[in-house]
Each structure stands twice: as C-alpha cells, then as structure tokens.
Amino acid sequence: MSYTYVSVLYEDQEQIKFSGFGVALSKVTANMELPVGLRQLAAVLLKQFIKKHWQEGDELFEHPAVSDDDKAVIRKLLLLTLDDSHTKICTAISMAVASIAIYDWPEEWPELLPYLLNLMNNRINMNGVHGGLRCLALLSGELDCEMIPRLVPALFPHLFSIVSSPEGLMILQIFGVESIVFSLLLLQVGLQVSYGIK
C-alpha cells in the first residue's frame, strides 16, 4: 500500500462509506512492518476520520457514523500501539486517542485512564511511558472544564510518583511533557485549595 493509495482511498467518499474504513486505517497505523511514513499518514488520516465520523451531532460530523463495533476495535488498536518506538507515530496515535477521548471518555471508554496510568508506571517499557505521557499531554489540552476535575484527582498520585522518583524529572524532560505535568499538578493544588477536591 502506498501513500497515494491511502490518500486516494481517504478522498474517495464512496470508500469512506464502507464499514471498516477507520479500522483499516488503525491496522495500517499499528502494523510495525509497514514503512513509518505510511503508518504516520494513516494515523493522521485516522484522526481526521474520527473528527468527521465519530460523534453524531458534533459540529464537524459528516455521515456515515462509525459503528460501535468499529469504535471498539479502533480504540483497542490505538491503545495497544501507544508504546510505539517511533515518536512521530506515537504522537499521531496520541492525537487520535485524544480525539476519541473527547467524545468517549469516561462513559464509553472507562479503560482509557487505567491503561495510560499503567503505561506511565511501567518504567521497564520507556516507549510506553513516553506514549502514556504524550497521550496525557494531548488529552489534557482537549478536555473541557467539567472533565478536568475528574481527571486530575486520578492522575495526581501517579504524576507525583513519576516526578518524585530519581529518574522522574529526566523522563519528563526527555519526553518534553514536563510543562503539562507541572500544570496538572498545579491545577490539582488549585482545586484542593479552592474547592476542597482531593
């Protein structure tokens, strides 16, 4: 499959109507045997596909909607690929995850946060730590004011654990997410002081 083939496939509105297009893009993204550029392109197209076809009623929505079965497969494939060793792929996947989380977390995707926390806490798999932190950083930028108070208390102990570990600050600096982590930590303190949220 070439770049041209994926681009033509995406632009062909008839192809988008078939069930499984998002799953196909997810499988290309997750397939480590394919060229990195192709996988990255598939991830970017998947993010665009999600924004247009994931949530009926959204201002950007275009028919057809992604089926519930396809949504479940896409979510699973993306989470399993968050520990990709290629940072561009990891970032593209994290962007797709954040796009889905806007609509699905926590009601339809309760396993998202536990999965990200597990990745972040597994210091043996540094690609997973990076993927979890990158995804968290992108996700935090997409959340509205109602979601933040639900997210921060669950994250605070894990972020504090990372920051207070000997290698914690180095991990955050290497992955370039220290500012978002510290922002979340400050937000947690602010919520505790202002609203008594723990």
C-alpha positions in Angstrom: 0.0 0.0 0.0 1.5 3.4 -1.0 1.0 6.9 0.2 -1.0 7.7 -2.9 -3.3 4.7 -2.4 -4.1 5.7 1.2 -4.7 9.4 0.1 -7.0 8.4 -2.8 -8.8 5.9 -0.5 -9.5 8.6 2.0 -10.6 11.2 -0.5 -13.0 8.8 -2.2 -16.2 9.4 -0.4 -17.7 6.1 -1.5 -14.8 4.3 0.2 -15.4 6.1 3.4 -19.0 4.8 3.4 -17.9 1.2 3.8 -17.8 -0.2 7.2 -14.3 -0.8 8.5 -12.5 2.2 6.9 -11.4 3.5 10.3 -10.4 0.0 11.4 -8.3 -0.3 8.2 -6.5 2.9 9.0 -6.0 1.7 12.5 -4.5 -1.5 11.3 -2.1 0.3 9.0 -1.1 2.6 11.8 -0.5 -0.4 14.2 1.4 -2.5 11.6 5.1 -2.2 12.5 6.2 -4.0 9.3 5.0 -1.1 7.2 7.1 2.0 6.5 7.0 4.6 9.2 5.8 7.4 6.8 2.8 5.3 5.7 1.9 4.4 9.3 2.1 8.1 10.2 0.0 9.1 7.3 -2.6 6.5 8.2 -2.7 7.9 11.8 -3.2 11.4 10.6 -6.0 10.3 8.3 -7.5 8.4 11.1 -7.5 11.5 13.3 -9.3 13.4 10.6 -11.7 10.5 10.1 -12.5 10.4 13.8 -13.3 14.2 13.9 -15.7 13.8 10.9 -17.4 10.5 11.6 -17.1 9.5 15.2 -19.8 11.5 17.0 -23.2 12.3 15.5 -24.4 15.7 16.5 -20.8 17.2 16.6 -20.5 20.4 14.5 -17.8 18.7 12.3 -19.8 15.4 11.9 -20.4 14.0 8.4 -22.2 10.8 7.5 -21.7 7.9 7.9 -21.1 7.4 11.6 -18.6 4.9 12.8 -20.3 1.8 14.1 -20.0 0.8 17.7 -18.1 -2.4 16.8 -15.6 -0.4 14.7 -15.2 2.1 17.5 -14.3 -0.7 19.9 -11.7 -2.1 17.5 -10.2 1.3 16.8 -9.9 2.2 20.5 -8.2 -1.1 21.3 -5.7 -1.0 18.4 -4.7 2.6 19.3 -4.1 1.8 22.9 -2.0 -1.2 22.0 0.1 1.0 19.8 0.8 3.8 22.2 4.2 2.3 23.1 5.5 2.6 19.5 9.2 3.4 19.4 8.8 6.0 16.6 8.0 9.3 18.3 6.1 10.7 15.3 3.9 7.6 15.2 3.4 7.8 19.0 2.4 11.4 18.7 0.0 10.8 15.8 -1.6 7.9 17.7 -1.9 10.0 20.9 -3.6 12.7 18.9 -6.1 10.1 17.6 -6.7 8.8 21.1 -7.2 12.4 22.4 -9.7 13.0 19.6 -11.7 9.9 20.6 -11.5 10.6 24.3 -13.3 14.0 23.9 -16.4 12.0 22.9 -16.0 8.7 24.7 -14.1 9.2 28.0 -15.1 8.2 30.6 -18.6 6.7 29.8 -17.8 4.7 26.7 -14.1 4.3 27.3 -13.6 3.7 31.0 -10.4 1.7 30.4 -8.5 4.7 28.9 -7.2 6.3 32.0 -6.2 3.0 33.8 -4.4 1.9 30.6 -2.5 5.3 30.3 -1.6 5.1 34.0 -0.3 1.5 33.6 1.9 2.7 30.7 3.2 5.6 32.7 4.1 3.4 35.7 5.9 0.7 33.7 9.4 2.1 33.8 10.7 -1.0 32.0 9.0 0.0 28.8 10.2 3.6 28.3 8.3 3.7 25.0 5.1 3.1 26.9 6.0 5.8 29.5 6.5 8.2 26.6 3.3 7.1 24.9 1.3 7.4 28.1 2.7 10.8 28.9 2.4 12.1 25.4 -1.2 11.0 25.2 -2.0 12.5 28.6 -0.4 15.8 27.5 -2.5 15.9 24.3 -5.6 14.8 26.1 -5.4 17.4 28.8 -5.3 20.1 26.1 -8.6 18.8 24.7 -10.6 18.5 27.9 -13.3 20.9 29.0 -13.7 22.4 32.5 -16.1 19.6 33.6 -13.7 16.8 32.7 -10.5 18.3 34.4 -11.8 17.8 38.0 -12.5 14.2 37.2 -9.1 13.6 35.6 -6.7 15.4 37.9 -7.5 13.5 41.1 -7.0 10.2 39.4 -3.7 11.3 37.8 -2.2 13.2 40.7 -0.8 10.2 42.7 0.8 8.8 39.5 2.2 12.1 38.3 3.6 12.7 41.8 5.2 9.3 41.8 6.9 10.0 38.5 8.1 13.5 39.5 9.4 12.3 42.9 11.3 9.3 41.5 15.1 9.7 40.9 14.6 9.4 37.2 11.2 11.2 37.1 12.3 14.7 36.1 14.7 13.3 33.5 11.8 11.2 32.0 9.6 14.2 31.8 12.3 16.4 30.2 13.3 13.7 27.7 9.7 13.4 26.5 9.1 17.1 26.6 6.0 17.0 28.7 7.2 18.4 31.9 5.2 21.6 31.5 1.9 19.8 31.1 2.6 17.5 34.1 3.5 20.5 36.3 0.4 22.4 35.0 -1.7 19.4 36.0 0.0 19.2 39.4 -0.6 23.0 40.0 -4.2 22.5 38.8 -4.7 19.8 41.4 -3.3 22.0 44.2 -5.6 24.8 43.0 -8.7 22.5 43.0 -7.8 21.4 46.5 -7.4 24.9 47.8 -10.4 26.4 46.0 -12.9 23.5 46.1 -11.6 21.0 48.6 -11.3 18.4 45.8 -8.8 15.7 46.7 
